[in-house]
Amino acid sequence: MNIINECKIIELPKINDPRGNLTFLEGGKHIPFAVKRVFYLYDVPGGADRAGHALKKCHQFLIAMSGSFDVSVYDGKEKKKFHLNRSYHGLHLPPMAWREIDNFSSGSVCLALASEGYDEKDYYRDYKDYLRAMSGEDV
C-alpha cells in the first residue's frame, strides 16, 4: 500500500447550465466512502496553515468550494503537493496520510467530507508519533 499514490484528485460530475452550474457527489459512488461528517474551513488568515495531522481510520475528501489552497501529503518517506481551485475537483485523503493545508487565497472555503464522526483518538497530531506508527512502532 502506497499512501501517497492513494491521494488522488477526483473530478466530480458537473452539469453546465446557463442559469448556473451544478456539481454533486454520492458517497460510495463518486468518492470511495460513505460520508458521516462534514465541516469546512473559512476566513483563514493570510499566511496561516491548517491540518498538520494524520487520521488512523478516517478517509477525507477536500474540495475548494471557493478560492484556492494547497494540500501537502506525506507518508514519512514521500511528499506530494496538490493545488485545489475548482469546486468540481476534490482530493481523496486515505487513512494515515499526513496532511498540511496552506497557501489559502483570500475568501477561500475548504469543504471536508469525512468517513467517520469526530474522534480525537483517531488523530496523530505529533509528527514524530506519526513516523513511529508508520515504521511499525507502538505509539
C-alpha positions in Angstrom: 0.0 0.0 0.0 1.4 3.4 -1.0 -0.5 6.1 0.8 0.8 8.9 -1.4 -0.5 7.1 -4.6 -3.9 6.7 -2.9 -4.1 10.5 -2.5 -5.9 11.5 -5.7 -7.8 14.3 -7.3 -11.3 13.1 -8.3 -13.3 15.0 -10.8 -16.9 15.2 -9.8 -19.9 15.3 -12.1 -20.6 18.8 -13.5 -23.8 19.9 -15.1 -23.3 23.1 -17.1 -26.3 25.3 -17.3 -26.7 29.0 -18.4 -28.5 29.6 -15.1 -25.5 28.3 -13.1 -23.6 25.1 -12.9 -24.3 22.2 -10.6 -21.9 19.6 -9.1 -23.0 16.7 -6.9 -21.5 13.6 -5.3 -22.7 10.5 -3.7 -20.6 8.7 -1.0 -19.5 5.3 -2.2 -20.2 6.2 -5.8 -18.2 9.4 -6.7 -15.9 9.2 -3.6 -14.7 5.9 -2.1 -16.5 6.1 1.2 -19.9 6.9 2.9 -20.0 10.4 4.4 -20.5 10.6 8.1 -19.2 14.1 8.9 -19.0 17.4 7.0 -17.0 20.5 8.1 -15.4 23.5 6.4 -12.6 25.9 6.8 -13.1 29.6 6.0 -11.7 33.0 7.0 -8.2 31.5 7.2 -5.8 34.4 7.9 -3.1 35.1 5.3 0.0 33.0 5.9 -1.8 30.6 8.2 -1.9 26.8 7.7 -4.3 24.2 8.8 -4.4 20.4 9.4 -0.9 19.2 10.4 -2.2 15.8 11.3 -3.0 12.3 10.1 -6.0 10.2 10.8 -5.8 6.5 11.7 -9.1 5.2 10.2 -10.9 8.2 8.7 -10.9 9.0 4.9 -11.4 12.6 3.9 -12.3 14.4 0.7 -11.4 18.1 0.4 -13.0 20.5 -2.1 -12.1 24.1 -2.7 -15.6 25.5 -2.8 -14.3 29.0 -3.3 -10.8 30.3 -3.9 -7.8 28.0 -3.7 -5.3 26.4 -1.4 -2.5 23.8 -1.4 -2.6 20.4 0.3 0.7 18.7 1.0 0.6 15.0 1.9 3.3 12.8 3.4 3.8 9.2 4.3 7.1 9.6 6.2 9.1 8.9 3.0 7.4 10.7 0.1 5.7 14.1 -0.2 3.2 15.3 -2.8 1.5 18.7 -3.2 -1.9 19.3 -4.7 -3.4 22.7 -5.6 -7.1 22.8 -5.3 -9.0 25.6 -7.0 -12.1 24.0 -8.7 -15.4 23.3 -6.9 -15.9 20.2 -9.1 -12.5 18.6 -8.2 -11.7 17.1 -4.8 -8.8 15.4 -3.1 -9.2 12.0 -1.5 -7.0 11.5 1.5 -6.9 7.9 2.8 -6.2 7.0 6.4 -2.6 7.5 7.6 -1.9 10.3 5.1 -0.2 13.2 7.0 -1.7 16.4 5.6 -0.9 20.1 5.8 -3.1 22.8 4.1 -1.7 26.2 3.3 -1.5 29.0 0.7 -5.1 29.9 1.2 -6.3 32.6 -1.2 -8.5 35.4 0.2 -12.0 34.2 0.7 -11.3 30.6 0.2 -13.5 27.9 1.6 -12.3 24.3 2.1 -15.1 21.8 2.4 -14.2 18.5 4.1 -16.2 15.3 3.9 -15.2 12.5 6.3 -15.9 8.8 6.6 -16.1 8.9 10.4 -17.5 11.1 13.1 -15.1 13.2 15.1 -12.9 11.1 17.4 -9.8 12.7 18.9 -8.3 9.2 19.4 -8.2 8.8 15.6 -5.7 11.6 15.2 -1.9 11.7 15.1 -1.1 15.3 15.9 2.6 14.9 16.6 4.7 14.1 13.5 7.2 12.1 15.5 4.4 9.8 16.8 3.1 9.5 13.2 6.5 8.5 11.9 6.9 5.9 14.7 3.5 4.5 13.8 4.4 4.4 10.1 7.6 2.4 10.9 5.5 -0.1 12.9 6.5 1.1 16.4 3.9 1.3 19.1 2.8 4.8 19.9 
